[in-house]
Amino acid sequence: MPRRDAVGWTTVIGGCANAGRAAEAVELFWRMRKARVKDDAVTMVALLTACAELGGLELGRWVHARVDLEGWQQRTVLLDNALIHMYVKCGVVEDARRLFGMMPRRSTVSWTTMISGLAMHGHPQEALDLFHRMQDRPDGATMLAVLRACSHAGRIDDARWYFESMERVYGINPEIQHYGCMVDMLCRWRRLNEALELVEKMPFQPNEGAWGAILSGCRREGNLELAAKVTDRLVELQPERAAGYLVLLSNMYAGGGQWEQARMVRERVAALNAEKPAGRSWVNQNESSMVLAQAQLVDP
């Protein structure tokens, strides 16, 4: 581009930040400053997204100070939400809470981010208290944060009530991540049978996260019979990861002293590896460098 304005810079910075290329986003921002292109609140939102991804608290604090100093007329709820998200991701939940308390206006995202941050950093009761004070209508992300708070606190009955009230009270259809959170919680708190019952009642096909939680629960409780059935489901869902699941099952059998079963599962792993093509790679050399063109790796 012969000329780049603030919109062009900000669009690319935001694109990198949202695509998991946070370091590039930060580098682009400093290049934008060096080019003396004036940034704005939208640029700061994009930069804060990168800070959250990188855990860049120092740069995030610099952005916050600059926002306060310049007193942008276009300071929006979106910008304050980005600041709260950055503080939460960087583990500074008290700073997030302080900013949340000072916000003149809040959105559903504001409440959800704060509830999630409190639950994530060891304050599940405060997260639930905040949900009860929530002034905006919750959405699916809010309810997921609430379920996670219940999981961290071990409040299974409360979680079940919130989950069952999603559609009845709030008009929100539970999605697979809500079911997955419930299944994971039940497995963590040794309610394996209830978790399995919930998986079987899902209105859609359970994913690898739900079955993986069941398998972890089986490992903790030594339920080898169920572990074998769950492993078969996981192998069907993710055949490319079949060897890993089977090795885990084999180790569970060995840990329980069932050596013959462990041997049979190991044979399945060996058969899988034998079916794979041999690993290969090649390079294309030009005048300046050797570039890796393709590589296929065989599971150990």
C-alpha positions as MATLAB code, in Angstrom:
seq = 'MPRRDAVGWTTVIGGCANAGRAAEAVELFWRMRKARVKDDAVTMVALLTACAELGGLELGRWVHARVDLEGWQQRTVLLDNALIHMYVKCGVVEDARRLFGMMPRRSTVSWTTMISGLAMHGHPQEALDLFHRMQDRPDGATMLAVLRACSHAGRIDDARWYFESMERVYGINPEIQHYGCMVDMLCRWRRLNEALELVEKMPFQPNEGAWGAILSGCRREGNLELAAKVTDRLVELQPERAAGYLVLLSNMYAGGGQWEQARMVRERVAALNAEKPAGRSWVNQNESSMVLAQAQLVDP';
ca = [
       0.000    0.000    0.000;
       1.452    3.401   -0.937;
      -0.405    4.937    2.034;
      -1.665    3.316    5.214;
      -4.187    5.009    7.472;
      -5.320    4.106   10.999;
      -8.069    1.842    9.649;
      -5.606   -0.207    7.605;
      -3.148   -0.614   10.472;
      -5.868   -1.416   13.005;
      -7.535   -3.971   10.734;
      -4.312   -5.929   10.282;
      -3.378   -5.648   13.980;
      -6.818   -6.924   14.959;
      -6.654   -9.685   12.360;
      -3.339  -10.961   13.716;
      -4.525  -10.726   17.325;
      -7.700  -12.698   16.586;
      -5.848  -15.303   14.514;
      -3.492  -16.310   17.327;
      -0.587  -14.241   15.991;
      -0.413  -11.904   18.979;
       3.320  -11.208   18.782;
       2.921   -9.985   15.197;
       0.032   -7.784   16.281;
       2.192   -6.083   18.911;
       5.059   -5.631   16.450;
       2.670   -4.065   13.931;
       1.403   -1.669   16.578;
       4.918   -0.366   17.273;
       5.505   -0.010   13.532;
       2.266    1.973   13.357;
       3.546    4.278   16.114;
       6.884    4.650   14.352;
       5.041    5.619   11.151;
       3.301    8.351   13.208;
      -0.165    7.105   12.352;
      -2.580    8.117   15.094;
      -4.274    5.213   16.822;
      -7.705    5.220   18.429;
      -9.902    3.214   20.786;
     -10.425    0.480   18.178;
      -6.663    0.063   17.848;
      -6.394   -0.261   21.625;
      -9.028   -3.001   21.673;
      -7.029   -4.957   19.082;
      -3.801   -4.404   21.023;
      -5.403   -5.498   24.304;
      -6.575   -8.699   22.608;
      -2.933   -9.417   21.750;
      -1.837   -8.570   25.296;
      -4.375  -11.023   26.707;
      -3.113  -13.758   24.379;
       0.536  -13.121   25.301;
      -0.011  -12.465   28.995;
       1.561   -9.062   28.339;
       0.555   -7.332   31.556;
       3.132   -4.540   31.312;
       1.962   -3.472   27.853;
      -1.656   -3.889   28.936;
      -1.097   -1.544   31.881;
       0.520    0.960   29.495;
      -2.596    0.846   27.314;
      -4.829    1.351   30.358;
      -2.790    4.338   31.551;
      -2.861    5.868   28.093;
      -6.617    5.382   27.816;
      -7.113    7.142   31.159;
      -4.666    9.912   30.258;
      -6.091   10.740   26.854;
      -9.701   10.398   27.979;
     -10.914    9.367   24.552;
     -14.401   10.552   23.818;
     -14.975    7.264   22.050;
     -14.071    5.231   25.143;
     -16.672    2.531   24.928;
     -17.935   -0.477   26.819;
     -16.022   -2.542   24.254;
     -12.739   -0.926   25.289;
     -13.404   -1.428   29.005;
     -14.374   -5.049   28.305;
     -11.059   -5.551   26.496;
      -9.200   -4.138   29.518;
     -11.055   -6.447   31.914;
     -10.381   -9.426   29.647;
      -6.681   -8.544   29.514;
      -6.402   -8.321   33.313;
      -8.263  -11.601   33.773;
      -6.070  -13.433   31.249;
      -2.955  -12.016   32.899;
      -4.129  -13.274   36.304;
      -4.656   -9.832   37.875;
      -8.265  -10.386   38.861;
      -8.287   -7.594   41.471;
      -7.470   -5.000   38.816;
     -10.229   -6.436   36.625;
     -12.678   -6.238   39.513;
     -11.691   -2.636   40.283;
     -12.211   -1.562   36.673;
     -15.503   -3.456   36.482;
     -16.752   -1.568   39.534;
     -15.867    1.782   37.933;
     -17.554    1.137   34.586;
     -20.405    3.624   33.987;
     -22.048    1.150   31.606;
     -21.767   -2.605   31.334;
     -22.834   -5.187   28.796;
     -23.504   -8.910   29.055;
     -19.889   -9.441   27.995;
     -18.704   -7.288   30.931;
     -20.575   -9.414   33.463;
     -19.613  -12.699   31.798;
     -15.913  -11.821   31.629;
     -15.849  -10.864   35.299;
     -17.811  -13.948   36.410;
     -15.499  -16.192   34.387;
     -12.390  -14.448   35.730;
     -13.444  -14.827   39.352;
     -14.233  -18.520   38.873;
     -10.991  -19.139   36.985;
      -8.830  -17.555   39.680;
     -10.221  -19.289   42.732;
     -13.219  -17.143   43.677;
     -16.192  -19.322   42.639;
     -18.538  -18.049   45.368;
     -17.883  -14.433   44.390;
     -18.519  -15.386   40.772;
     -21.923  -16.815   41.666;
     -22.745  -13.807   43.848;
     -21.924  -11.537   40.916;
     -24.189  -13.572   38.646;
     -27.076  -13.038   41.054;
     -26.440   -9.280   40.862;
     -26.202   -9.308   37.073;
     -28.316   -6.569   35.544;
     -28.108   -7.689   31.906;
     -29.738  -10.797   30.506;
     -27.298  -13.737   30.531;
     -26.409  -15.624   27.389;
     -24.858  -19.011   26.703;
     -21.340  -17.797   27.559;
     -22.574  -16.423   30.885;
     -24.194  -19.713   31.826;
     -21.031  -21.597   30.885;
     -19.051  -19.341   33.254;
     -21.625  -20.002   35.999;
     -21.395  -23.780   35.504;
     -17.615  -23.592   35.700;
     -17.860  -21.599   38.924;
     -20.090  -24.325   40.387;
     -17.604  -26.959   39.222;
     -14.679  -25.200   40.912;
     -16.686  -24.925   44.138;
     -17.955  -28.498   43.983;
     -21.553  -27.270   44.071;
     -23.052  -30.055   41.995;
     -26.677  -29.502   42.971;
     -26.447  -25.795   42.150;
     -24.847  -26.584   38.796;
     -27.604  -29.026   37.996;
     -30.231  -26.394   38.853;
     -28.570  -23.733   36.676;
     -28.169  -26.215   33.825;
     -31.799  -27.312   33.976;
     -33.021  -23.703   34.257;
     -31.147  -22.485   31.169;
     -34.014  -23.124   28.780;
     -36.860  -22.835   31.284;
     -35.819  -19.562   32.934;
     -33.465  -17.834   30.488;
     -34.591  -19.236   27.144;
     -31.092  -20.549   26.346;
     -30.697  -23.927   24.661;
     -27.791  -25.810   26.256;
     -25.049  -26.489   23.726;
     -22.404  -29.160   23.714;
     -19.966  -27.077   25.791;
     -22.560  -26.782   28.569;
     -23.093  -30.539   28.554;
     -19.337  -31.038   28.466;
     -18.844  -28.796   31.497;
     -21.458  -30.732   33.452;
     -19.959  -34.085   32.464;
     -16.465  -32.935   33.431;
     -17.702  -31.664   36.800;
     -19.557  -34.889   37.603;
     -16.490  -36.948   36.718;
     -14.160  -34.759   38.791;
     -16.418  -35.131   41.820;
     -16.753  -38.899   41.410;
     -20.288  -39.001   40.003;
     -19.319  -41.243   37.103;
     -22.699  -42.917   36.665;
     -24.490  -39.556   36.570;
     -21.965  -38.289   34.037;
     -22.516  -41.312   31.797;
     -26.282  -40.898   32.062;
     -25.995  -37.253   31.004;
     -23.785  -38.146   28.027;
     -26.322  -40.696   26.857;
     -29.126  -38.114   27.111;
     -27.371  -35.495   24.986;
     -29.575  -34.316   22.094;
     -26.511  -34.473   19.821;
     -23.568  -36.783   19.404;
     -21.140  -36.476   22.343;
     -17.737  -35.162   21.320;
     -14.252  -36.257   22.363;
     -14.285  -33.815   25.291;
     -17.269  -35.503   26.927;
     -15.966  -39.039   26.373;
     -12.483  -37.946   27.427;
     -13.861  -36.689   30.743;
     -15.596  -40.047   31.263;
     -12.345  -41.879   30.500;
     -10.454  -39.745   33.029;
     -13.154  -40.535   35.587;
     -12.806  -44.247   34.836;
      -9.074  -43.986   35.417;
      -9.547  -42.322   38.797;
     -12.133  -44.870   39.929;
     -10.535  -47.922   38.325;
     -13.612  -48.730   36.244;
     -11.878  -50.763   33.534;
     -15.017  -52.220   31.957;
     -16.472  -48.794   31.221;
     -13.030  -47.472   30.225;
     -12.816  -50.078   27.457;
     -16.217  -49.055   26.042;
     -15.381  -45.350   26.217;
     -12.022  -45.935   24.513;
     -13.810  -47.595   21.590;
     -16.038  -44.517   21.258;
     -13.010  -42.219   21.289;
     -11.216  -44.322   18.677;
     -14.274  -44.010   16.424;
     -14.420  -40.232   16.912;
     -10.684  -39.577   16.531;
      -9.008  -42.456   14.690;
      -5.890  -40.337   14.209;
      -5.424  -40.363   17.999;
      -6.397  -43.991   18.485;
      -2.919  -45.091   19.573;
      -2.844  -42.607   22.434;
      -6.227  -43.699   23.782;
      -5.306  -47.362   23.503;
      -1.986  -46.860   25.302;
      -3.865  -45.152   28.134;
      -6.278  -48.089   28.346;
      -3.379  -50.548   28.311;
      -1.727  -48.704   31.185;
      -4.995  -48.794   33.118;
      -5.195  -52.574   32.655;
      -1.579  -52.942   33.741;
      -2.182  -50.767   36.791;
      -5.064  -53.048   37.741;
      -2.952  -56.190   37.298;
      -4.852  -57.373   34.199;
      -1.739  -58.149   32.191;
      -3.403  -60.229   29.501;
      -5.854  -57.447   28.664;
      -2.982  -54.933   28.650;
      -1.056  -57.140   26.196;
      -4.029  -57.429   23.853;
      -4.522  -53.669   23.754;
      -0.798  -53.172   23.080;
      -1.125  -55.519   20.119;
      -3.898  -53.287   18.746;
      -1.518  -50.310   19.033;
       1.227  -52.220   17.220;
      -1.217  -53.177   14.467;
      -2.234  -49.537   14.025;
       1.377  -48.422   13.687;
       2.084  -51.182   11.206;
      -0.701  -49.941    8.949;
       0.792  -46.435    8.704;
       3.129  -45.524    5.828;
       6.762  -45.010    6.677;
       7.741  -41.491    7.652;
       9.264  -39.411    4.897;
      10.345  -35.861    4.208;
      12.047  -33.940    1.458;
      13.407  -30.458    0.898;
      13.477  -28.059   -1.983;
      16.747  -26.121   -2.182;
      16.933  -22.710   -3.797;
      19.698  -20.104   -3.887;
      19.015  -18.721   -0.436;
      17.569  -21.454    1.790;
      16.320  -24.980    2.225;
      12.598  -25.106    2.871;
      10.815  -28.021    4.433;
       8.163  -29.032    1.929;
       6.455  -31.942    3.614;
       6.859  -34.193    6.618;
       4.879  -37.121    7.866;
       5.460  -38.245   11.416;
       4.697  -41.699   12.745;
       3.393  -41.943   16.320;
       5.957  -43.450   18.671;
];
